[in-house]
Amino acid sequence: MFRDGHVDFNRLKKLVAAIGRKRLVLDLSCRKRGDEYVIVTDRWQKFTATAIGPETLASLAGFCDEFLVHAADVEGKCAGIELPLVDLLAAHCPIAVTYAGGIRDMADIKLIASHGQDRVDFTVGSALDIFGGGLAYKDLVNWK
């Protein structure tokens, strides 16, 4: 999807033409650089020239049905979420969005719900007890 650090819109258009916008979820994995969350590629090692912000979210929303946003700096660490990123997504994401990264407990889930204004979904991985973490799967299933 990226060429020379920028979104390759021609390639993205071809992908949408081939499979349809409604069948596409764009993974916007990002890392914090300065005050911005910048999209990263190549196993989260290579920064692109594209920051996640209102303009980027609006322009990419026309090409997919949903975003999956990995906060790569905290992914898999179970050490807490990137709350400013959740706030950014809640304020500016024009389509469905799922946040991933750093979730450690139900307090983080509740933060995502409140700061995400019930507009930001989440996915939990290594924090779950079924994967060796401390967050009880049954508590998550029974939440809300």
C-alpha positions as CSV (number, residue, x, y, z in Angstrom):
1,M,0.0,0.0,0.0
2,F,3.0,2.3,0.4
3,R,5.6,3.4,-2.1
4,D,8.5,5.6,-1.1
5,G,6.9,6.2,2.2
6,H,3.6,7.5,0.8
7,V,0.2,5.9,0.3
8,D,0.1,4.4,-3.2
9,F,-3.5,5.4,-4.1
10,N,-3.3,3.7,-7.5
11,R,-2.5,0.4,-5.9
12,L,-5.2,0.9,-3.3
13,K,-7.7,1.7,-6.1
14,K,-6.8,-1.6,-7.8
15,L,-7.2,-3.5,-4.6
16,V,-10.7,-2.0,-4.0
17,A,-11.6,-2.8,-7.6
18,A,-10.5,-6.4,-7.2
19,I,-12.2,-7.2,-3.9
20,G,-14.6,-4.3,-3.1
21,R,-14.4,-1.6,-0.4
22,K,-16.8,-3.5,1.9
23,R,-14.5,-6.5,2.1
24,L,-11.4,-4.5,3.0
25,V,-9.9,-3.7,6.4
26,L,-6.8,-1.4,6.3
27,D,-4.3,-2.1,9.0
28,L,-2.8,1.2,10.0
29,S,0.0,0.0,12.4
30,C,1.7,3.0,13.9
31,R,4.4,4.1,16.2
32,K,4.8,7.4,18.0
33,R,7.3,9.8,16.6
34,G,7.3,13.2,18.2
35,D,3.7,14.3,18.7
36,E,2.4,12.1,15.9
37,Y,1.5,8.5,15.3
38,V,3.2,7.5,12.1
39,I,2.2,4.5,10.0
40,V,4.9,1.9,10.0
41,T,5.7,-1.1,7.7
42,D,8.1,-4.0,7.5
43,R,7.3,-5.6,10.9
44,W,6.8,-2.1,12.4
45,Q,10.4,-1.1,11.8
46,K,10.1,1.3,8.9
47,F,8.4,4.7,9.3
48,T,6.4,5.9,6.4
49,A,5.8,9.6,5.6
50,T,2.1,9.2,6.7
51,A,0.9,10.2,10.1
52,I,-2.5,9.1,11.4
53,G,-4.6,12.3,11.6
54,P,-8.0,13.6,10.5
55,E,-6.9,14.1,6.8
56,T,-5.3,10.6,6.5
57,L,-8.3,8.9,8.1
58,A,-10.7,10.8,5.9
59,S,-8.8,10.0,2.7
60,L,-8.3,6.3,3.4
61,A,-11.9,5.8,4.7
62,G,-13.2,5.8,1.2
63,F,-11.2,2.8,0.3
64,C,-12.2,0.4,3.1
65,D,-14.9,-0.7,5.5
66,E,-12.9,-0.5,8.7
67,F,-9.5,0.3,10.1
68,L,-7.4,-1.8,12.4
69,V,-5.0,0.4,14.2
70,H,-2.0,-1.3,16.0
71,A,-0.2,0.8,18.5
72,A,3.1,-1.0,17.7
73,D,5.1,0.6,20.5
74,V,3.0,-1.1,23.1
75,E,1.7,-4.1,21.2
76,G,2.2,-7.4,23.1
77,K,3.7,-5.8,26.2
78,C,0.5,-5.7,28.3
79,A,1.8,-2.4,29.8
80,G,-1.0,-0.1,29.0
81,I,-2.7,1.5,26.0
82,E,-1.8,4.5,23.9
83,L,-4.6,6.7,25.2
84,P,-3.8,9.7,23.0
85,L,-4.2,7.4,20.0
86,V,-7.6,6.2,21.2
87,D,-8.6,9.8,21.7
88,L,-7.5,10.7,18.2
89,L,-9.4,7.8,16.7
90,A,-12.6,8.6,18.6
91,A,-12.4,12.2,17.5
92,H,-11.5,11.8,13.8
93,C,-12.3,8.3,12.5
94,P,-15.2,8.5,10.0
95,I,-15.6,4.7,9.8
96,A,-15.4,1.7,12.1
97,V,-12.1,1.3,13.9
98,T,-10.5,-1.4,16.1
99,Y,-7.6,-0.5,18.4
100,A,-5.0,-3.0,19.3
101,G,-2.0,-2.7,21.6
102,G,-0.9,-2.7,25.2
103,I,-4.2,-3.8,26.8
104,R,-3.4,-5.3,30.2
105,D,-6.6,-5.4,32.2
106,M,-10.3,-4.4,32.4
107,A,-9.2,-0.9,33.4
108,D,-7.7,-0.4,30.0
109,I,-10.9,-1.8,28.4
110,K,-12.9,0.7,30.3
111,L,-10.6,3.5,29.2
112,I,-11.0,2.6,25.6
113,A,-14.8,2.6,26.0
114,S,-14.9,5.9,27.7
115,H,-12.2,7.8,25.7
116,G,-13.3,6.0,22.6
117,Q,-16.8,7.3,23.2
118,D,-18.1,3.9,22.3
119,R,-16.8,4.5,18.7
120,V,-13.5,2.6,19.1
121,D,-13.6,-1.2,19.2
122,F,-10.6,-3.2,20.6
123,T,-8.9,-6.5,20.2
124,V,-7.1,-8.3,23.0
125,G,-4.4,-10.8,22.5
126,S,-1.5,-11.7,24.9
127,A,-3.2,-10.1,27.9
128,L,-5.8,-12.8,28.0
129,D,-5.4,-15.7,30.4
130,I,-6.0,-18.2,27.6
131,F,-2.7,-16.9,26.1
132,G,-0.8,-16.7,29.4
133,G,-1.8,-13.2,30.5
134,G,-3.7,-11.9,33.5
135,L,-6.9,-10.8,32.0
136,A,-9.6,-13.4,32.4
137,Y,-11.3,-14.3,29.1
138,K,-14.6,-14.8,31.0
139,D,-14.5,-11.3,32.5
140,L,-14.0,-9.8,29.0
141,V,-16.8,-11.9,27.5
142,N,-19.2,-10.9,30.3
143,W,-18.2,-7.2,30.3
144,K,-21.0,-4.7,29.5
